Amino acid sequence: MKRSTGDDLAGAFDEVFRLVIRHLTEHGGLTFTAVMCLGRLEREGPVRLTALGAAEGVSQPSMSQLVQRLERQGLVARIRDPEDGRASLIEISDAGRALVASRLRDRHDRLAELLATLAPEDEASLRSAMRVAGPIVRRLIETARAAGAGESV
């Protein structure tokens, strides 16, 4: 059975994800979910625990345990919700921000090392492809965010 163009494209994305997750991202004792939560808090700012869990696709009890672990590590803190004094928000700490920035730098450095192994014509082809693909991928991210925001956040 012949694979569709959509299957080929999905397979190519899967390979890119494998490169990023397995070969470029150092989790350093943190779970993938923990790393993703820190990144979300860095990008989007403080949020209620229930909203964070929903955004990450994690149950409230599991998110509560994760946030407690991140608090003990000094990577997040709870702050008072200015709109509802009875509730709290989860906020990334300065140590959490530094960790996110360090991991991003490390990932970029590892990718630069890999890219340096490419033949010049392969690098030029990849550069050209990324100029075209980059804006399209950003639109896909925005579409995914909008769909996620409409569901539960």
C-alpha positions in Angstrom: 0.0 0.0 0.0 1.4 3.4 -1.0 1.8 5.9 1.8 0.1 9.3 1.3 2.0 12.6 1.2 0.6 13.4 4.6 2.1 10.1 6.0 5.5 11.1 4.5 5.3 14.5 6.0 4.2 13.1 9.4 7.2 10.7 9.2 9.6 13.5 8.5 8.3 15.5 11.5 8.7 12.4 13.7 12.3 12.1 12.6 12.9 15.8 13.5 11.2 15.3 16.9 13.4 12.2 17.5 16.5 14.3 16.7 15.5 17.1 19.0 14.2 15.0 21.9 16.7 12.1 21.9 19.9 13.7 20.6 19.7 17.4 21.3 17.8 17.8 24.5 19.5 17.0 27.8 16.8 16.5 30.5 19.2 16.3 33.4 17.1 14.3 35.7 13.9 16.1 34.9 11.0 14.4 33.1 10.0 15.5 29.6 6.7 16.8 31.2 8.7 18.9 33.8 10.9 20.4 31.0 7.8 21.2 29.0 6.0 22.8 32.0 9.1 25.0 32.7 9.2 26.1 29.1 5.5 26.9 29.1 5.8 29.0 32.3 8.8 30.8 30.8 6.9 31.7 27.6 3.4 32.3 29.0 3.9 33.5 32.6 2.2 32.4 35.8 -0.8 30.2 35.5 -3.2 28.2 37.8 -2.2 24.6 38.4 -5.4 23.3 36.8 -4.7 25.3 33.6 -1.1 24.1 33.5 -2.2 20.5 33.8 -4.8 21.0 31.1 -2.3 22.7 28.8 0.2 19.9 29.3 -2.4 17.1 29.1 -1.7 16.0 32.7 -4.2 15.2 35.4 -4.5 17.6 38.3 -3.1 15.2 40.9 -0.1 14.4 38.7 0.5 18.1 38.0 0.2 18.9 41.7 3.0 16.3 42.4 5.1 17.6 39.6 4.8 21.2 40.8 5.7 20.2 44.3 8.9 18.5 43.0 9.7 21.6 41.0 9.1 23.8 44.0 11.4 21.6 46.2 14.1 22.1 43.5 13.6 25.8 43.5 12.5 25.9 39.8 8.9 27.2 40.4 7.1 29.1 43.1 3.4 29.6 44.0 2.2 33.2 44.1 -1.1 34.8 45.0 -3.6 35.1 42.1 -4.2 38.9 41.9 -7.7 38.2 40.6 -8.6 35.7 43.3 -6.8 36.0 46.6 -7.9 32.5 47.6 -6.1 30.9 44.7 -2.5 30.7 43.7 -0.6 30.7 40.4 2.5 28.7 39.5 5.4 30.9 38.4 8.8 30.0 37.1 11.6 31.1 39.4 14.9 32.8 38.4 16.6 29.4 38.8 14.0 27.9 36.6 14.5 30.6 34.0 18.3 30.1 34.1 17.8 26.3 33.7 15.5 26.8 30.6 18.0 29.3 29.1 20.9 27.0 29.7 19.1 24.0 28.1 18.2 26.1 25.1 21.9 27.2 24.7 23.0 23.6 25.1 20.5 22.4 22.5 21.6 25.1 20.0 25.3 24.2 20.6 24.7 20.5 20.0 22.7 21.3 16.8 25.5 23.6 15.6 28.0 20.8 16.1 25.8 18.4 14.1 25.2 21.0 11.3 29.0 21.5 11.1 29.3 17.9 9.9 27.1 18.5 6.8 28.6 19.0 3.4 28.3 22.6 2.2 25.7 21.7 -0.4 23.6 19.8 2.3 23.8 22.8 4.6 22.7 25.2 1.8 19.8 22.9 1.0 18.7 22.7 4.6 19.0 26.4 5.0 16.8 27.0 1.9 14.3 24.4 3.1 14.1 26.1 6.6 13.5 29.5 5.1 10.4 28.0 3.5 9.4 25.6 6.3 10.0 27.9 9.2 7.0 30.2 8.7 4.8 27.3 7.9 5.8 25.5 11.1 5.2 28.7 13.1 1.7 28.8 11.7 1.1 25.2 12.6 2.2 26.0 16.2 -0.2 28.9 16.3 -3.0 26.7 15.0 -2.2 24.0 17.6 -2.1 26.7 20.4 -5.5 28.1 19.3 -7.0 24.6 19.2 -5.6 23.8 22.6 -6.8 27.1 24.1 -10.3 26.5 22.9 -10.5 23.1 24.5 -9.7 23.5 28.1 -7.6 26.5 29.1 
